[in-house]
Amino acid sequence: MKLKASRETFLEPLQAVIGVVERRQTMPILANVLLNAQSDGVTITATDLEVEMVAKADIAVDQPGEVTLPGRKFLDICRALKEGAKVQLSVTGEKATVISGRSRFTLATLPAAEFPVIEDIKAVEQIVLPQASMKRLLEKTHFSMAHQDVRYYLNGLLLEIDKGKLRAVATDGHRLALCDVKADGSGSAGHQVIVPRKGVLELQRLLGEDGDLMLAIGSNHMRAQVDSIQFTTKLIDGRFPDYQRVIPKRGDHPVTADREDLRQALYRAAILSNEKYRGIRMEIGPTMRIQAHNPEQEEAEEEVEVSYDGELMEIGFNVNYLLDALDALDGDKAVFQVNDPSSSCLLWDEKTAGCQYVVMPMRL
């Protein structure tokens, strides 16, 4: 196997796939990337058995073949070379040699046949939507995913395919984020899949503002084609909770506040909240009073102008959950629906179409 290209031609696909390569592996080959050189170019593949990324590179192939190289070492070598430097890669036996100018590196390889590759995912659904729409969908919901929860199905994002739309739902059991975008698909209404946390974050990193995205969904995998990169992730095998049951109904007495004023007030009050529980108390009336205190007997109090014509109410929340939801909204006005002190709060705004957030109350 023999290849020649500029430093940048190697660097771009390597940087695109390297996020998948874990620093600590269960199998030595997972620290490597697979290079497959054919007459029409080179593909570079990285996997951690959960997420796979394949990037195409327009590299001149003198001698075709395939090999696996230590991913991060090869990337670091390319990064360290001068801009515009010419790079030659050749493989002899179990060693790969990288030559650029007066620099020469010899890397250990592992057999390409041992590299785990996801072949056909047996797609049953196909959806086409703009990359920008998918990026928005993930940005508006991903922060509500659980992190290493024993309820493994919460450590991911639910994608629900419906006629003409794609819905994302994330929850960690204390808060929930839901967002809809338009999508064209050949799917059956109500089809649900759970994408694992790492898959969501890697896909989010790949997506741009231009061009379309094609999603293919099989029984165990989801595959996306983003420009010259093919992204495949395993799906979580589990049943997502019935999220519709926890979304409160929009009532007659919503609370409307200036989003930025409320966000700033919550941010300031959070400074003196309990570092572990992050609880704040809200007194909702003609104005909203926000209070926080901690075990050192320190207190913060903020007042925010609101529009509200219901009964006076006192309720506690984790301030971080409220701040995350407010950050995800785009409009100037944030609208709350709080039916009573023991029920969840629904948060939305008129500008962020298709998105709504639920935050469970706290006992303070």
N, C-alpha and C positions, 0 to 999 in steps of 0.2 A: 504494500500500500504506500502510495506516494502522493502528497498534495502540496500545492503552492498557492499562497494568497497573501494579501496585505494583513497586517496585524488587526485592523478594524473589522475585516471580513470574518475573522475567527472570533473576535471579541463580542460582536453584537449577538450572535446566536447563543454563545456561552453565557452571557449575562442574562439572556432571556430565560434560560432553563435552570440556572444554578440554584435558584431559590428552593427548588425541590430537593436538592441534595442535602441530607441531614449531616450535621457535623459528627454525630455518633450513630453508627449503623449496627444493625444486628447481623448483616452480611457484608463482607468486604467489598463485594461488587457494587453495592449501592452507593459507595463513595466515588464510583467511576461514572463517566458519561460514555455512551456508545456512539462512535463515529462510523457511519456507513457511507462509504464513498463509491458512487456509481458515475457513469459517463455524464448524467444530467445534473450532477451536483452532489452535495454532501448533506446528510441529515445528522443532527446531534440530538441524542435522546438522554433524558435524565428521569429517574423514577425513585420513589421511596416505597413502592408497592401500593400506595394509596392514590398518589397523584403522579401522572406521567406528562412530560412536556417534550415535544419534538419540534425542533427549529430547523428550517431549511437554510442552507447557505450556498451562495453562488461561488463555489471554489473550484479552481482548475484541478482536475484529477488526472495525474500522469499514470497512476497505476491503481485500479479499483481494489476494494477490499473493505473489511470491517474489523474494528478493534475497540476495546474499552480502555480509557485513560483516566488517571486520577483527576476528577473534575475541578476541584478547587485549586490544585497545583497548576494545572494547565491554564486555568483562568488567570491566576496570579502571574504566571510567566508572560502571558499575552499583555496583561495590564502593565507590567514592568518594562516592556519593550518601548522603544521610541515611536512616536506617532508616524504613521505611514511606512513603518518598517516592513520589509518583505519577510514572510515566515515560510519555512519549508518543513513539512512533517513527513517522516518516513518510518515504517515499521519493519523491523527485522527480528524474527524469532519472537521472544517475549519482551523485547524492549522497543520503545518508540523514541526517536530522536527528533528534537526540535532545533532547527538552526535558523538564526537570524543575524546577519552581519558576522560579527566576531563572537557572538554568543552561541553556546551549544548546551543543550539540556538532554539528558537521557532519563526517560520515565519508564517505570515498570508498568506492564499491561496485564490485563486478565482476558481470558477468551471471550469473544463476542457471543458465542453460543450459550454461555452461562447467564447472559444479561436478560432479566425478565422483561418481556415486551407484551403490552396489551394489544392483541390483534383486533379482530372484528368484535364490536360491542353489541351486535345484533339489535340495532336501533328499532324501537317500536313507535317513537314519536320524533317529529322534526319541527323545530320552531325557527323562524327567521325574525330578527328584530335589529334595530340599530344598536351598534356598540354602546353609544351614549345612553340609550334607554336601559340597557343591562347594567351599565356602570352606575347609573342613578339608583336602580333597584337595589343593588348591593350596598351602596353607600348609605341609603336611607334605612337599612334594616340590619346590617351585619353586626353592629355593636351590641345587639340584644341577644346574640348567641351565648349559650352557656360555655364555660371553660372548664374542661375536665370534670363534668358532672357525672355522677354514677348513672343517671338516666341518659345513657349514651346518645339517644335520639335527639336530645336537646343541644348536643355539641355540634350543631350544624344548622343549616338553613333549609326550610321547606320551600320548594318550588312547586306551585300548583298551576297546571295548564288548564285554561278554560277557553271557550270559543272567543278568539280575537284578543285574548289577554293572558299575561303571565303574572302570577302573584308570588311575592316572597314574604315569608313569615318567619320571624326568629323570636325565641323566648328562652329565658333562663329560669322560668318559674316565678320570678318576681316582677318582671316587666315584659312587654310584648311589642314588637314593631311589625307593621304590615304595610305593604306597598304594592300597587298594581301598575303595570305598563301595558301598552298595546303591543300585540305580537301576532304574526301570521303563522299558523301551524296546521299540521295534519293530525293533530292529537285528539284524543278522546277527552271530553269535558270532565273536569274533576280529577284528572290523573295527577298523583302526588309523588314527588321524590325528595329525599333528604340528602343535601350535599354537605360533606364534612367541612369543618372549620378551615382546614388547610386549603382545601379545594376552592372555597369561597375567596380566601385572601389572595391566593395565587391568580385566580381568574380576574379578580378586581385589579391586580397589579398589571395584568396584560392589556386590559381594555382601554381603548382610546376614545376620542370624540367623533371620529369619522368612520364611515364604512359600516357594513352590515355584519352581523354575527349569526352563524348558523349553529344551533344547538341540536345535537342528536342524543336521544335518551334511550338507553337499553334497560334491561331488567336489573343489571348490577353496576352499570357505568353511565356517565354522561360525558359527551365529547363536544368540544367547541373548536371551531376554526377561527383564529384571530390573525388576520393578515398571513404571514408566512409561518405561524406557529400553531401546531395542533396540540390542544390541551385535553387531557382525559383524566377524569377523577372517578374513583370508586364511589358508590352511593351507600349511605348508611341503611342497613337492613333493620328497620324498626317502624313502629307506628307513631306518628306525630300526634300530640294531643289534639282534641277537638277545640281549636282556637276560637271558633265562633262563639262558644259558650262563655268565654271570659271577656268578650268585648261588650262594655256597657252600652245601653241604648242612649242616643242623644235625646236629652230631655228639654223641658221648657225654661230652665234657669241656668244657661251656661255662664261661665265666667270668662270675660274677654279682657286681655291685658296686652300692653305693648310688649312684644316678644323680647326686645333687647333690654328694656328696663327691668323686666322680670328676670331675665338671664343674669344680668349684672347683680341684682339684689340677691339672688340665690347664691351666686358665686362668692359674694362678700360674706354672707351669712355662713356659708360652708366652712370658712376659715376657722370658726370656733365651734364647729360641730364635733361630735365624738368621732375620733379617727377610725374607729373600728366599724361603727354602725352607720355613720354619716346621716343621722336622723335630723330633720328639721320639722318644726311645727308650723302649720299654716292656719291662720284665723281668717276665714273668708266672710266678708261683709261688704259694706259700701266701699271700703278699701281693704286691701289684703295685707295682713301683718305676718311677717315671717320671723320666727324665732329659732335660735340654735343655742345649745349649751353643751358643755363637756364635763368630764369628771373633775377638772380643776376649778369648777364653779365659775368659769368664764361664760359670758353671754353675748350674743349678737342679736340685734333687732332691726328689721327693715320694714318700711311701708311702701306699698306699690299701689298706684291708682288702678282700679279695675271697674268694669261695667258688670254689675250683678244685681239681680232683683229678687233673689231667693232668701231663705232663712239663714241666719248667722250659723256658721259651721266651723268646727275645729278638727283638723286632720293632720296626721304625720306622714312623711315620705322620706325615702332615701334620696338625698339631694342630688347625688350623682346620676340617678336614673332620670330625674326631671331635666337636669342639664343636658344629658345626652339627647333626649327627645327634642328639647328646644333647639339644640344645635342642628338637628336634622331638618327642621322646618325652614322654609324660605321666606314666608310672608312677614309683614310688619306686626301683625296681630296674632297672638296665640289664643286658642279657645280651649277651655277646660270644661269637662262635664263631671261634676262630683255629685252623686245622688245622695249619699249620706256618709258619715265618718268611717264606716266600716267597709264601704264598697270601693272598688277600683276607680281610678281617675282615667278618663279618656281625654286625649290631647290631640288637637289637630289645628290646621289653619286653612283658610280658603285658597291660598295660593299653591300649597303643596298638594296638588291634586292626587287622589288615590292613596294617600299615606295617612295612617293614624297610629297612635301610640297609647298603650295601656300601662299604667304604673299601679302596682298594688300598694295599699296603705301600710303604714308601720304603726305599731303600738309604742307610744312614747311615755 
